Amino acid sequence: MSKHKTAVDRLHQVILGPVISEKSTRVAEKTNTAVFRVVRNAYKPEIRQAVEKLFNVKVEDVRTLVVKGKRKRFGRFEGRRSDWKKAYVTLAEGQEIDFLSGGAN
């Protein structure tokens, strides 16, 4: 298997899905930013390449953060949800991703 093949496969695995919430919707409207759930070991250049390739848009900036898992009780047992990584991807002027139709405009 060639090195290029694994790099392309990796780009498809970096983005786990969009984060649809009130905050992400507000951020999208104000600053032309999309919010994605990404794999924990993803780097900003990988996230940029994956979004540009999958949605055919131009990315200006990528900001990431790790969301810490909440503590939860299950009856008398205490557990903890897993940590996960979130990426705020700022798109270039005039670019847009429409998650409802499943593509870019």
All heavy atoms as an XYZ file, in Angstrom:
845
protein
N       0.854     -1.176      0.000
C       0.000      0.000      0.000
C       0.898      1.236      0.000
O       1.868      1.316      0.735
C      -0.900     -0.002      1.228
C      -1.964      1.043      1.132
S      -3.147      1.148      2.500
C      -3.502     -0.483      2.939
N       0.565      2.212     -0.827
C       1.404      3.400     -0.939
C       1.138      4.381      0.193
O       0.107      4.348      0.859
C       1.145      4.094     -2.286
O      -0.131      4.678     -2.281
N       2.108      5.265      0.397
C       1.995      6.266      1.462
C       0.854      7.233      1.156
O       0.149      7.669      2.056
C       3.324      7.014      1.588
C       3.359      7.959      2.737
C       4.712      8.594      2.873
C       4.732      9.523      4.065
N       6.030     10.131      4.249
N       0.660      7.579     -0.119
C      -0.411      8.509     -0.510
C      -1.781      7.928     -0.179
O      -2.661      8.636      0.281
C      -0.309      8.826     -2.006
C      -1.409      9.716     -2.487
N      -1.464     11.045     -2.164
C      -2.499      9.466     -3.244
C      -2.551     11.586     -2.709
N      -3.184     10.641     -3.377
N      -1.947      6.646     -0.385
C      -3.229      5.996     -0.112
C      -3.604      6.115      1.364
O      -4.736      6.418      1.700
C      -3.134      4.517     -0.528
C      -4.366      3.725     -0.261
C      -5.422      3.987     -1.280
C      -6.558      2.985     -1.077
N      -7.800      3.471     -1.556
N      -2.642      5.911      2.252
C      -2.934      5.996      3.671
C      -3.213      7.432      4.101
O      -4.023      7.669      4.990
C      -1.790      5.416      4.521
O      -0.588      6.111      4.214
C      -1.630      3.935      4.271
N      -2.568      8.412      3.472
C      -2.811      9.817      3.807
C      -4.227     10.221      3.409
O      -4.908     10.936      4.151
C      -1.792     10.713      3.114
N      -4.696      9.747      2.260
C      -6.060     10.049      1.812
C      -7.070      9.376      2.732
O      -8.075      9.979      3.119
C      -6.271      9.610      0.342
C      -7.722      9.726     -0.061
C      -5.395     10.439     -0.579
N      -6.809      8.137      3.118
C      -7.698      7.433      4.047
C      -7.773      8.170      5.381
O      -8.831      8.265      5.983
C      -7.227      6.002      4.281
C      -7.399      5.133      3.043
O      -8.180      5.516      2.153
O      -6.739      4.079      2.979
N      -6.653      8.682      5.831
C      -6.591      9.404      7.107
C      -7.480     10.650      7.051
O      -8.183     10.965      8.021
C      -5.138      9.783      7.415
C      -4.954     10.740      8.553
C      -5.105     10.072      9.884
N      -4.811     11.057     10.922
C      -5.212     10.966     12.158
N      -5.896      9.920     12.547
N      -4.910     11.881     13.033
N      -7.486     11.368      5.936
C      -8.316     12.577      5.805
C      -9.797     12.244      5.955
O     -10.561     13.031      6.513
C      -8.071     13.268      4.472
C      -6.724     13.967      4.311
C      -6.641     14.631      2.948
C      -6.481     14.971      5.408
N     -10.204     11.082      5.490
C     -11.606     10.670      5.615
C     -11.959     10.257      7.041
O     -13.127     10.229      7.405
C     -11.926      9.526      4.648
C     -12.012      9.981      3.224
N     -13.075     10.688      2.734
C     -11.149      9.849      2.193
C     -12.878     10.964      1.462
N     -11.702     10.464      1.110
N     -10.953      9.920      7.840
C     -11.207      9.484      9.206
C     -11.088     10.612     10.227
O     -11.507     10.447     11.366
C     -10.229      8.375      9.582
C     -10.413      7.127      8.761
C      -9.298      6.123      8.976
O      -8.307      6.426      9.619
N      -9.463      4.943      8.412
N     -10.521     11.754      9.843
C     -10.264     12.848     10.782
C     -11.557     13.454     11.306
O     -11.727     13.651     12.507
C      -9.381     13.928     10.120
C      -9.352     15.187     10.945
C      -7.976     13.399      9.925
N     -12.501     13.745     10.421
C     -13.745     14.390     10.824
C     -14.782     13.324     11.169
O     -15.110     12.484     10.342
C     -14.271     15.317      9.710
C     -13.274     16.430      9.484
C     -15.642     15.858     10.063
C     -13.630     17.369      8.396
N     -15.282     13.386     12.406
C     -16.283     12.413     12.846
C     -17.700     12.897     12.564
O     -18.599     12.089     12.397
C     -16.112     12.139     14.346
C     -14.762     11.563     14.754
C     -14.678     11.427     16.259
C     -14.516     10.232     14.072
N     -17.893     14.209     12.516
C     -19.216     14.743     12.222
C     -19.342     16.176     12.684
O     -18.503     16.686     13.427
N     -20.401     16.856     12.243
C     -20.621     18.234     12.682
C     -21.190     18.274     14.099
O     -21.816     17.317     14.550
C     -21.644     18.764     11.676
C     -22.398     17.552     11.261
C     -21.403     16.413     11.281
N     -20.941     19.373     14.784
C     -21.539     19.606     16.094
C     -22.716     20.543     15.868
O     -22.536     21.697     15.478
C     -20.532     20.234     17.078
C     -21.200     20.559     18.391
C     -19.353     19.299     17.284
N     -23.920     20.034     16.052
C     -25.129     20.834     15.844
C     -25.676     21.207     17.222
O     -26.176     20.361     17.953
C     -26.198     20.050     15.052
C     -25.620     19.486     13.762
C     -27.411     20.928     14.790
C     -25.187     20.515     12.750
N     -25.535     22.479     17.575
C     -26.026     22.970     18.852
C     -26.403     24.444     18.679
O     -26.135     25.034     17.632
C     -24.961     22.823     19.937
O     -23.851     23.650     19.641
N     -27.010     25.021     19.697
C     -27.363     26.429     19.615
C     -26.117     27.281     19.462
O     -26.082     28.217     18.665
C     -28.130     26.862     20.867
C     -29.534     26.313     20.925
C     -30.297     26.833     22.140
O     -30.073     28.003     22.528
O     -31.101     26.078     22.695
N     -25.076     26.963     20.218
C     -23.841     27.743     20.163
C     -23.172     27.634     18.793
O     -22.749     28.646     18.225
C     -22.870     27.270     21.245
C     -21.591     28.074     21.276
C     -20.669     27.601     22.370
C     -19.381     28.396     22.344
N     -18.426     27.931     23.357
N     -23.081     26.427     18.251
C     -22.429     26.268     16.949
C     -23.225     26.947     15.835
O     -22.646     27.493     14.901
C     -22.213     24.790     16.626
O     -23.431     24.117     16.450
N     -24.542     26.949     15.949
C     -25.372     27.625     14.956
C     -25.167     29.138     15.029
O     -25.032     29.804     14.004
C     -26.859     27.291     15.180
O     -27.007     25.867     15.154
C     -27.731     27.908     14.118
N     -25.101     29.668     16.247
C     -24.875     31.100     16.437
C     -23.503     31.509     15.897
O     -23.362     32.527     15.217
C     -24.987     31.447     17.922
C     -25.260     32.891     18.192
C     -25.561     33.204     19.662
N     -26.153     32.119     20.430
C     -25.553     31.511     21.457
N     -24.354     31.881     21.851
N     -26.158     30.547     22.109
N     -22.478     30.703     16.176
C     -21.126     30.977     15.691
C     -21.091     30.919     14.165
O     -20.448     31.755     13.520
C     -20.122     29.963     16.300
C     -18.795     30.009     15.595
C     -19.947     30.227     17.776
N     -21.788     29.958     13.585
C     -21.819     29.817     12.125
C     -22.432     31.045     11.463
O     -21.943     31.523     10.436
C     -22.595     28.571     11.732
N     -23.496     31.576     12.047
C     -24.159     32.744     11.467
C     -23.317     34.007     11.615
O     -23.238     34.815     10.695
C     -25.520     32.951     12.131
C     -26.527     31.882     11.782
C     -27.795     31.966     12.612
O     -27.859     32.828     13.527
O     -28.715     31.173     12.356
N     -22.684     34.180     12.770
C     -21.925     35.413     13.034
C     -20.569     35.454     12.342
O     -20.187     36.483     11.788
C     -21.699     35.586     14.544
C     -22.873     36.160     15.280
C     -22.472     36.483     16.698
C     -23.572     37.253     17.389
N     -23.197     37.640     18.747
N     -19.812     34.365     12.405
C     -18.412     34.405     11.964
C     -18.083     33.461     10.816
O     -16.900     33.259     10.524
C     -17.484     34.078     13.145
O     -17.768     32.750     13.597
C     -17.661     35.053     14.286
N     -19.074     32.880     10.169
C     -18.856     31.955      9.050
C     -17.926     30.810      9.465
O     -16.940     30.522      8.807
C     -18.311     32.699      7.825
C     -18.509     31.899      6.555
O     -19.395     31.066      6.466
N     -17.666     32.144      5.576
N     -18.240     30.200     10.596
C     -17.430     29.127     11.164
C     -18.265     27.866     11.306
O     -19.392     27.918     11.763
C     -16.897     29.552     12.550
O     -16.116     30.726     12.393
C     -16.050     28.477     13.169
N     -17.686     26.733     10.915
C     -18.334     25.434     11.098
C     -17.653     24.727     12.262
O     -16.450     24.881     12.482
C     -18.207     24.591      9.835
N     -18.421     23.949     13.015
C     -17.892     23.245     14.179
C     -17.986     21.740     13.918
O     -19.045     21.239     13.550
C     -18.678     23.619     15.461
C     -18.042     22.975     16.676
C     -18.756     25.129     15.620
N     -16.858     21.042     14.110
C     -16.794     19.610     13.846
C     -16.270     18.863     15.051
O     -15.444     19.367     15.813
C     -15.849     19.306     12.676
C     -16.319     19.843     11.366
C     -15.812     21.036     10.863
C     -17.264     19.165     10.625
C     -16.237     21.526      9.657
C     -17.696     19.652      9.410
C     -17.185     20.835      8.926
N     -16.723     17.618     15.208
C     -16.137     16.685     16.164
C     -15.062     15.936     15.388
O     -15.334     15.395     14.306
C     -17.216     15.731     16.665
C     -16.766     14.832     17.756
C     -17.918     13.989     18.265
N     -17.451     13.246     19.426
C     -18.178     13.038     20.504
N     -19.407     13.494     20.560
N     -17.691     12.366     21.508
N     -13.836     15.915     15.903
C     -12.716     15.298     15.189
C     -12.039     14.271     16.096
O     -12.262     14.251     17.307
C     -11.681     16.350     14.719
C     -12.294     17.291     13.697
C     -11.109     17.143     15.877
N     -11.195     13.427     15.495
C     -10.481     12.432     16.289
C      -9.499     13.136     17.221
O      -9.002     14.222     16.923
C      -9.752     11.391     15.404
C     -10.745     10.525     14.660
C      -8.783     12.042     14.473
N      -9.220     12.516     18.362
C      -8.402     13.158     19.402
C      -6.986     13.478     18.945
O      -6.386     14.437     19.406
C      -8.300     12.243     20.630
C      -9.507     12.173     21.499
C      -9.683     13.366     22.414
N      -8.504     13.735     23.183
C      -8.189     13.271     24.369
N      -8.959     12.388     24.945
N      -7.101     13.677     24.989
N      -6.404     12.693     18.040
C      -5.017     12.908     17.640
C      -4.883     13.679     16.328
O      -3.840     13.662     15.698
C      -4.275     11.567     17.552
C      -4.892     10.628     16.539
O      -5.890     10.939     15.913
N      -4.297      9.454     16.398
N      -5.935     14.394     15.909
C      -5.901     15.153     14.661
C      -5.160     16.470     14.860
O      -5.310     17.136     15.883
C      -7.314     15.431     14.175
N      -4.358     16.840     13.871
C      -3.646     18.113     13.875
C      -4.407     19.127     13.033
O      -5.193     18.764     12.154
C      -2.233     17.943     13.310
C      -1.368     17.020     14.123
C      -0.996     15.776     13.620
C      -0.922     17.378     15.381
C      -0.197     14.919     14.354
C      -0.122     16.534     16.131
C       0.233     15.312     15.609
O       1.023     14.473     16.349
N      -4.161     20.410     13.280
C      -4.868     21.467     12.554
C      -4.684     21.375     11.036
O      -5.664     21.514     10.304
C      -4.440     22.842     13.071
C      -4.949     23.121     14.467
C      -4.509     24.488     14.940
C      -4.954     24.748     16.364
N      -4.605     26.090     16.808
N      -3.466     21.143     10.513
C      -3.329     21.011      9.049
C      -4.149     19.852      8.474
O      -4.714     19.966      7.386
C      -1.835     20.774      8.848
C      -1.190     21.363     10.050
C      -2.160     21.140     11.177
N      -4.236     18.747      9.217
C      -5.052     17.610      8.770
C      -6.527     17.988      8.715
O      -7.229     17.635      7.766
C      -4.919     16.439      9.743
C      -3.675     15.634      9.622
C      -3.663     14.471     10.595
O      -4.098     14.637     11.746
O      -3.208     13.395     10.188
N      -6.990     18.698      9.741
C      -8.389     19.112      9.789
C      -8.691     20.049      8.627
O      -9.704     19.912      7.942
C      -8.713     19.771     11.144
C      -8.551     18.761     12.281
C     -10.121     20.348     11.144
C      -8.553     19.361     13.668
N      -7.788     20.996      8.359
C      -7.945     21.933      7.241
C      -8.062     21.177      5.916
O      -8.978     21.414      5.132
C      -6.761     22.887      7.186
C      -6.746     23.805      5.969
C      -5.449     24.571      5.863
N      -5.279     25.491      6.961
C      -5.605     26.776      6.901
N      -6.103     27.287      5.815
N      -5.409     27.551      7.949
N      -7.145     20.258      5.672
C      -7.152     19.487      4.426
C      -8.421     18.649      4.293
O      -9.009     18.573      3.216
C      -5.932     18.578      4.347
C      -4.632     19.301      4.138
C      -3.430     18.363      4.203
O      -3.575     17.180      4.554
N      -2.268     18.875      3.891
N      -8.851     18.040      5.382
C     -10.037     17.184      5.345
C     -11.281     17.996      5.015
O     -12.095     17.586      4.175
C     -10.213     16.466      6.678
N     -11.453     19.153      5.646
C     -12.632     19.992      5.383
C     -12.599     20.509      3.951
O     -13.608     20.485      3.246
C     -12.714     21.158      6.398
C     -13.789     22.142      5.996
C     -12.982     20.616      7.791
N     -11.430     20.976      3.486
C     -11.325     21.485      2.112
C     -11.638     20.398      1.093
O     -12.308     20.636      0.100
C      -9.935     22.075      1.874
C      -9.739     23.403      2.570
C      -8.364     24.007      2.352
O      -7.436     23.294      1.892
O      -8.207     25.199      2.664
N     -11.152     19.175      1.340
C     -11.369     18.074      0.394
C     -12.811     17.565      0.430
O     -13.440     17.389     -0.609
C     -10.408     16.936      0.722
C     -10.472     15.768     -0.233
C      -9.409     14.770      0.132
C      -9.308     13.540     -0.680
N     -10.154     13.234     -1.721
N     -13.357     17.353      1.630
C     -14.687     16.763      1.743
C     -15.807     17.720      1.342
O     -16.804     17.305      0.762
C     -14.930     16.273      3.173
C     -14.073     15.096      3.623
C     -14.305     14.803      5.096
C     -14.367     13.870      2.796
N     -15.668     19.004      1.669
C     -16.753     19.956      1.421
C     -16.461     20.928      0.284
O     -17.292     21.787     -0.021
C     -17.069     20.734      2.708
C     -17.561     19.849      3.811
C     -16.714     19.468      4.843
C     -18.863     19.374      3.818
C     -17.156     18.650      5.861
C     -19.316     18.555      4.834
C     -18.459     18.188      5.859
N     -15.275     20.829     -0.327
C     -14.897     21.667     -1.462
C     -15.046     23.164     -1.137
O     -15.689     23.910     -1.861
C     -15.728     21.297     -2.697
C     -15.102     21.829     -3.967
O     -13.904     22.074     -4.022
N     -15.925     22.028     -4.980
N     -14.444     23.569     -0.019
C     -14.459     24.957      0.424
C     -13.034     25.397      0.750
O     -12.126     24.569      0.851
C     -15.350     25.163      1.673
C     -16.806     24.929      1.358
C     -14.897     24.288      2.817
N     -12.836     26.703      0.907
C     -11.538     27.261      1.283
C     -11.571     27.590      2.772
O     -12.442     28.322      3.227
C     -11.257     28.524      0.452
C      -9.940     29.180      0.767
C      -8.787     28.406      0.166
C      -7.496     29.174      0.413
N      -6.508     28.407      1.125
N     -10.616     27.047      3.530
C     -10.550     27.250      4.979
C      -9.536     28.343      5.294
O      -8.419     28.331      4.772
C     -10.144     25.931      5.686
C      -9.925     26.154      7.171
C     -11.197     24.874      5.458
N      -9.935     29.290      6.155
C      -9.026     30.357      6.572
C      -8.306     30.014      7.865
O      -7.123     30.296      8.007
C      -9.789     31.669      6.765
C     -10.017     32.431      5.502
C     -10.526     33.832      5.757
O     -10.646     34.239      6.933
O     -10.801     34.520      4.780
N      -9.016     29.444      8.845
C      -8.421     29.222     10.158
C      -9.038     27.992     10.813
O     -10.199     27.669     10.567
C      -8.664     30.458     11.040
C      -7.928     30.401     12.350
O      -6.795     29.878     12.378
O      -8.475     30.887     13.357
N      -8.251     27.328     11.643
C      -8.735     26.186     12.410
C      -8.319     26.381     13.872
O      -7.150     26.638     14.160
C      -8.135     24.848     11.893
C      -8.580     23.686     12.756
C      -8.526     24.614     10.450
N      -9.284     26.291     14.766
C      -9.022     26.342     16.208
C      -9.564     25.057     16.813
O     -10.645     24.616     16.442
C      -9.705     27.550     16.853
C      -9.096     28.872     16.396
C      -9.927     30.045     16.826
N     -11.215     29.956     16.115
C     -12.360     30.397     16.599
N     -12.423     30.958     17.777
N     -13.467     30.282     15.905
N      -8.803     24.470     17.739
C      -9.228     23.204     18.328
C      -9.249     23.302     19.851
O      -8.576     24.145     20.442
C      -8.281     22.050     17.939
O      -6.979     22.338     18.408
C      -8.274     21.827     16.446
N     -10.036     22.425     20.451
C     -10.056     22.294     21.896
C     -10.497     20.886     22.251
O     -11.159     20.220     21.458
C     -11.006     23.316     22.541
C     -12.485     23.171     22.222
C     -13.256     23.116     23.521
C     -12.942     24.343     21.404
N     -10.097     20.445     23.434
C     -10.501     19.132     23.929
C     -11.605     19.347     24.951
O     -11.426     20.054     25.939
C      -9.314     18.379     24.559
C      -9.786     17.078     25.179
C      -8.249     18.118     23.520
N     -12.755     18.745     24.686
C     -13.893     18.821     25.598
C     -13.742     17.691     26.606
O     -13.656     16.524     26.230
C     -15.232     18.690     24.835
C     -16.399     18.734     25.792
C     -15.340     19.760     23.770
N     -13.682     18.048     27.857
C     -13.491     17.055     28.908
C     -14.802     16.303     29.162
O     -15.869     16.912     29.193
C     -13.033     17.716     30.212
C     -11.734     18.478     30.079
C     -10.600     17.560     29.716
C      -9.308     18.338     29.603
N      -8.223     17.523     29.082
N     -14.709     14.986     29.352
C     -15.884     14.161     29.594
C     -16.506     14.438     30.949
O     -15.806     14.721     31.923
N     -17.802     14.363     31.012
C     -18.530     14.620     32.253
C     -18.511     13.383     33.151
O     -18.485     12.254     32.674
C     -19.993     14.953     31.953
C     -20.205     16.228     31.199
C     -21.693     16.424     30.986
C     -21.974     17.733     30.306
N     -23.409     17.918     30.087
N     -18.591     13.623     34.445
C     -18.774     12.536     35.404
C     -20.263     12.214     35.455
O     -21.092     13.108     35.556
C     -18.298     12.947     36.781
C     -16.818     13.156     36.866
C     -16.397     13.276     38.317
N     -14.961     13.300     38.442
C     -14.185     12.214     38.443
N     -14.716     11.028     38.317
N     -12.887     12.315     38.563
N     -20.589     10.955     35.389
C     -21.983     10.520     35.417
C     -22.145      9.379     36.407
O     -21.234      8.574     36.598
C     -22.428     10.033     34.028
C     -22.555     11.137     33.003
C     -23.735     11.982     33.321
C     -23.970     13.026     32.265
N     -25.132     13.832     32.559
N     -23.323      9.312     37.014
C     -23.625      8.216     37.942
C     -24.577      7.242     37.258
O     -25.523      7.656     36.600
C     -24.272      8.754     39.208
C     -23.309      9.532     40.081
C     -23.920      9.832     41.416
N     -24.331      8.627     42.128
C     -23.542      7.939     42.947
N     -22.308      8.328     43.149
N     -24.001      6.882     43.569
N     -24.296      5.967     37.440
C     -25.161      4.913     36.936
C     -25.598      4.097     38.145
O     -24.911      3.160     38.543
C     -24.427      4.039     35.920
C     -23.891      4.815     34.756
C     -22.552      5.186     34.709
C     -24.725      5.205     33.723
C     -22.058      5.913     33.648
C     -24.233      5.931     32.658
C     -22.903      6.286     32.617
N     -26.698      4.518     38.761
C     -27.117      3.881     40.009
C     -26.127      4.215     41.106
O     -25.850      5.366     41.367
N     -25.528      3.212     41.679
C     -24.557      3.474     42.738
C     -23.127      3.559     42.206
O     -22.184      3.765     42.967
C     -24.659      2.409     43.821
C     -24.324      1.042     43.338
C     -24.490      0.020     44.418
N     -23.987     -1.250     43.896
C     -23.819     -2.320     44.602
N     -24.117     -2.308     45.875
N     -23.371     -3.417     44.074
N     -22.949      3.351     40.916
C     -21.622      3.400     40.310
C     -21.385      4.750     39.656
O     -22.294      5.326     39.056
C     -21.474      2.299     39.250
C     -21.702      0.930     39.804
C     -22.891      0.262     39.551
C     -20.745      0.310     40.583
C     -23.122     -0.994     40.055
C     -20.962     -0.958     41.097
C     -22.148     -1.610     40.841
N     -20.162      5.236     39.763
C     -19.827      6.498     39.115
C     -18.957      6.207     37.905
O     -18.008      5.424     37.979
C     -19.076      7.413     40.086
C     -18.860      8.795     39.514
C     -18.370      9.772     40.555
O     -19.044      9.923     41.573
O     -17.311     10.375     40.322
N     -19.284      6.844     36.800
C     -18.524      6.656     35.573
C     -18.118      7.989     35.001
O     -18.408      9.047     35.564
N     -17.451      7.939     33.876
C     -16.996      9.170     33.241
C     -17.079      9.006     31.736
O     -16.643      7.975     31.203
C     -15.552      9.450     33.653
C     -15.052     10.792     33.250
C     -13.719     11.080     33.936
N     -13.199     12.357     33.508
C     -12.508     12.540     32.391
N     -12.248     11.519     31.601
N     -12.089     13.742     32.065
N     -17.636      9.996     31.066
C     -17.674      9.964     29.607
C     -16.285     10.270     29.060
O     -15.477     10.913     29.717
C     -18.660     11.003     29.085
C     -20.094     10.651     29.369
C     -21.017     11.637     28.696
N     -22.401     11.341     29.028
C     -23.388     12.190     28.838
N     -23.159     13.388     28.346
N     -24.622     11.846     29.143
N     -16.035      9.854     27.848
C     -14.732     10.059     27.231
C     -14.533     11.515     26.851
O     -15.497     12.225     26.519
C     -14.604      9.204     25.966
O     -14.720      7.847     26.279
N     -13.270     11.971     26.872
C     -12.927     13.288     26.347
C     -13.022     13.221     24.825
O     -12.848     12.158     24.220
C     -11.499     13.673     26.729
C     -11.292     13.790     28.229
O     -12.293     13.866     28.965
O     -10.129     13.807     28.655
N     -13.299     14.376     24.184
C     -13.351     14.418     22.730
C     -12.857     15.766     22.233
O     -12.785     16.729     22.984
C     -14.742     14.100     22.185
C     -15.859     14.961     22.703
C     -16.477     14.869     23.916
C     -16.502     16.042     22.018
N     -17.462     15.818     24.020
C     -17.501     16.557     22.869
C     -16.339     16.618     20.768
C     -18.322     17.619     22.507
C     -17.162     17.668     20.411
C     -18.139     18.149     21.269
N     -12.468     15.824     20.978
C     -11.868     17.020     20.415
C     -12.847     17.707     19.478
O     -13.540     17.056     18.687
C     -10.584     16.659     19.658
C      -9.714     17.832     19.298
C      -8.370     17.344     18.784
C      -7.352     18.443     18.820
N      -6.015     17.923     18.440
N     -12.902     19.035     19.594
C     -13.793     19.850     18.776
C     -12.944     20.818     17.960
O     -11.938     21.318     18.455
C     -14.736     20.632     19.695
C     -15.787     21.416     18.964
C     -16.750     22.251     19.777
C     -16.903     22.085     21.226
N     -17.997     22.913     21.770
N     -13.337     21.067     16.712
C     -12.609     21.985     15.841
C     -13.552     23.060     15.319
O     -14.615     22.747     14.789
C     -11.987     21.232     14.675
N     -13.150     24.320     15.506
C     -13.859     25.462     14.924
C     -13.128     25.817     13.638
O     -11.967     26.225     13.667
C     -13.847     26.661     15.877
C     -14.757     26.515     17.067
C     -14.314     25.934     18.247
C     -16.069     26.961     17.010
C     -15.151     25.799     19.337
C     -16.915     26.834     18.104
C     -16.451     26.252     19.261
O     -17.286     26.127     20.333
N     -13.792     25.659     12.492
C     -13.179     25.877     11.193
C     -13.782     27.131     10.570
O     -14.967     27.154     10.219
C     -13.401     24.656     10.268
C     -12.781     24.887      8.909
C     -12.853     23.400     10.912
N     -12.969     28.187     10.445
C     -13.427     29.432      9.842
C     -13.241     29.338      8.337
O     -12.145     29.044      7.853
C     -12.630     30.635     10.390
O     -12.747     30.632     11.813
C     -13.160     31.940      9.832
N     -14.318     29.599      7.602
C     -14.295     29.494      6.149
C     -13.976     30.843      5.523
O     -14.225     31.895      6.121
C     -15.644     28.987      5.647
C     -16.105     27.658      6.222
C     -17.504     27.332      5.730
C     -15.144     26.551      5.871
N     -13.455     30.817      4.305
C     -13.144     32.043      3.575
C     -14.436     32.787      3.241
O     -15.533     32.210      3.243
C     -12.380     31.705      2.303
N     -14.300     34.070      2.966
C     -15.443     34.921      2.632
C     -16.211     34.337      1.445
O     -15.609     33.964      0.429
C     -14.946     36.326      2.281
C     -16.035     37.363      2.202
C     -16.640     37.692      3.558
O     -15.906     37.655      4.558
O     -17.846     37.986      3.599
N     -17.520     34.209      1.590
C     -18.360     33.698      0.512
C     -18.499     32.182      0.500
O     -19.293     31.635     -0.264
N     -17.747     31.477      1.330
C     -17.829     30.021      1.408
C     -18.835     29.639      2.485
O     -19.014     30.350      3.467
C     -16.457     29.423      1.761
C     -15.387     29.742      0.782
C     -15.474     28.899     -0.471
O     -15.583     27.689     -0.396
N     -15.456     29.549     -1.603
N     -19.475     28.491      2.303
C     -20.485     28.048      3.269
C     -20.672     26.550      3.175
O     -20.558     25.968      2.097
C     -21.786     28.803      2.947
C     -23.025     28.232      3.505
C     -24.251     29.075      3.118
O     -24.289     30.261      3.432
O     -25.149     28.491      2.497
N     -20.930     25.919      4.327
C     -21.241     24.486      4.364
C     -22.661     24.343      4.886
O     -22.976     24.841      5.962
C     -20.274     23.722      5.290
C     -18.854     23.819      4.768
C     -20.682     22.263      5.394
C     -17.826     23.199      5.688
N     -23.504     23.668      4.105
C     -24.887     23.449      4.524
C     -25.037     21.992      4.931
O     -25.032     21.094      4.096
C     -25.835     23.793      3.367
C     -27.297     23.671      3.779
O     -27.591     23.604      4.984
O     -28.151     23.647      2.870
N     -25.126     21.730      6.236
C     -25.182     20.360      6.733
C     -26.534     19.705      6.445
O     -26.620     18.494      6.373
C     -24.914     20.322      8.246
C     -23.519     20.724      8.588
C     -23.282     21.868      9.330
C     -22.446     19.977      8.152
C     -21.989     22.235      9.642
C     -21.157     20.341      8.472
C     -20.939     21.469      9.213
N     -27.579     20.476      6.282
C     -28.898     19.897      6.042
C     -28.995     19.260      4.680
O     -29.612     18.210      4.509
C     -29.989     20.960      6.229
C     -30.071     21.540      7.649
C     -31.147     22.620      7.706
C     -30.362     20.464      8.665
N     -28.393     19.891      3.657
C     -28.443     19.312      2.319
C     -27.285     18.347      2.071
O     -27.265     17.631      1.085
C     -28.429     20.412      1.248
O     -27.166     21.051      1.230
N     -26.280     18.380      2.965
C     -25.182     17.434      2.859
C     -24.065     17.861      1.958
O     -23.223     17.058      1.587
N     -23.963     19.136      1.591
C     -22.892     19.570      0.722
C     -22.528     21.009      0.956
O     -23.001     21.654      1.868
N     -21.635     21.505      0.099
C     -21.161     22.887      0.224
C     -21.833     23.758     -0.824
O     -22.248     23.309     -1.872
C     -19.645     22.927      0.044
N     -21.965     25.053     -0.506
C     -22.518     26.024     -1.454
C     -21.473     27.031     -1.834
O     -20.638     27.395     -1.130
C     -23.711     26.740     -0.840
C     -24.916     25.832     -0.700
O     -25.000     24.838     -1.412
N     -25.797     26.154      0.181
